[in-house]
């Protein structure tokens, strides 16, 4: 996601007459009974649910693996090159986009191979650069083929295929954002903008397609103009590490979820206003060693191209943003990928001849905060080793489907179940 300044969700609730996104899908604004201390306030048409302390789960939850698809050796159908996107239907059949093979493999709920869709090429059922997949309510699979700016559609029948072209506003067509769909059959595709001299970078936009591929609307991303703290020098620039930035996602009912990570605040757009989720928390600090690591690495990289290059502010922040991503589960839960404090670890692949490399790297643990759609704070989830937050996992109630790698580096698709540990002693 681009790192940008943020405009509150209120600003983008009104859409063109062709589309209304603010579907009431968040349920009752009042959280259910919890073990948390919660304050609820109303500011205009915004209901604020703020967790002061505690959580429903009490203890920290973990993800326990239940089933796995993917092998080191065996039938080709069970060997993955790279897992680029995941989708799961109501029957818990799993769709896996292999970015390396450029096809989608379908497995039933038991992990048994069913069929393969697509493949590399330029035909109506083939992909030039498939990036992301999603499922429509009628069971059709939509695939973003950024190489030719099309959404390829498979189903509902086994031989039914369609192609929906889309346009981008700038020079870029590739993006790492997910492909979203909602309960009304709409598809939400990111227009990544790009660099358009001499005006600079075009901001991202959201392209909304109807169930038949009709272009319904083009929306601004839920934040303001592209902008973030930048280090600039003789025409070269880059974002300052650990700068806060904006995020958005689409909930199952079609409403937008938006947040700016400088504050622990998440806005869920609804037909009657906004549900704002807040939580008392402290942002993780950036140790001096970690700050120096990034500053030195960036300086070395640029000096390899421009001798004499030097950092000319702004400074790396003393604290990280509160979170680095968010997404909505199939049941409407909000999963927030937290920023966490890092610690130094040895770099086994250190190469002193490579600019910007270091004998030590800084590693932070992956952690989630999970909220119900009414703002109830359920608690924190610590994923196990090997679990990957990219591509975006599929969250559905207490189940999570995510890419993972074992100790040999074998890519697998794993289904996890949330298991809540004992609450800490007071």
ABEGO torsion letter per residue (X at the ends): XBBBBBBBAAAAABBBAABBABBBAAEBABBBBBABBBBBBBBEABBBBBBABEBAAGBBBBBBBABBBEBABEBAAABBABBABBBBBAAGBBBBBBAAAGBBBBBBAAGBBABBBEEBEABAABBABBABBBBBAAGBBBBBBAAAGBBBBBOABAABBBBBBBBBABABABBABBBBBBAAGBBBBBBAEEBBOAAEBBBBBBBBBBAAGBBABBBBBBBBBBBBBBBBBGGBBBBBBGBBBBBBBBBAAGBBBBBBAABBBBBBBBAAEBBBBBBBBBBBBBBAAAAAAAAAAAAAAAAAABBGBBBBOBBBBABBBABABBBBBAAGBBBBBBBBBBBBBBBAABBAABBGBBABBBBBBBBBBBBBAAGBBAEBBBBBBGBBAOBBBBBBEABBBBBBBBAAGBBBBBBBBBBBBBBBBX
